[in-house]
Amino acid sequence: MEIKEIIKTFDLTKVYGKETAVDHLNFAIREGEIFGFLGPNGAGKTTTLLMLLGLSEPTYGRAFVAGYDPVREPLEIKKVVGYLPENVGFYHDLSPVETLQFIGELNELPQRELRKRIDELLTMVGLSKDRYKKVGAFSRGMKQRLGIAEVLIKEPKVLFLDEPTLGLDPEGSRDLIELIKRLNQEKGITVLVSSHNLQQVEEISHRVGVMIMGRLIAVGSMEELGREKLGVGEGEYSLEELYHLYFEEEANERVRTHN
């Protein structure tokens, strides 16, 4: 069966003044997979997401998401991609039902279909019992789950999640991770998770990309990365071990280059 690539980048680059935030990024994400975008804060992960969404124009290079060019077709991108930013914003005096109703109307969904979709989504994200509570009283975990319901209202092909578990307690993180896996398995949604949480990325991702100081230095499954770096099979190492090896190698290479 042919593997379809739903996201592709070609030398995607973003420069701010003298600072290169994203440096000639080349990678592809397969349709229906969870791809973990891994790296420390400031690595260029969020900048990459914004370029893929058409919210920031690249300095150089191109990208395609579901066949659309984010620079030339940003409105088409917004129809097929759901984006959950690091800090989700809501109107605190609205309930989940009112919030999703508002978003659905913005997306011009028919009322009958919208009411059905709101019920399904609130059940899916575990907020059915809280559907009429004010969002201002929600915990961060509840807001994150409502955020996922919000981006799913238009039934996107792709989800971009930027640090989705940041600030959540362990139970809230586990619930959100299970929800992401369920969305991928049951609905076939392609998920790009940007995070610096090594354990969570390892748990849910089919493949990972390691990004350091604007450069993508490794892409592959755990088995592929392990064989490339350690020459051993899957299960004999953790993503944390691999990550630190790549990080040290990249740091040493930069020192040699600058000397």
Buried (B, 14 or more C-beta within 10 A) or exposed (E): EEEEEBBBBBEBBBBEEEEBBBBBBEBBBBBBBBBBBBBEEEBBBBBBBBBBBBEBEBBEBBBBBBEBBBBEBBEBBBBBBBBBBBEBEBEEEBBBBBBBBBBBEEEEBEEEEBBEBBBEBBEBBBBEEBBEBBBEEBEBBBBBBBBBBBBBBBBBBBBBBBBBBBBBEEEBBBBBBEBBBEBBEEBEBBBBBBBBBBEBBBBBBBBBBBBBBBBBBBBBBBEBBBBEBEEEEEEEBBBEBBBEBBBEBBEEEEEEEEE
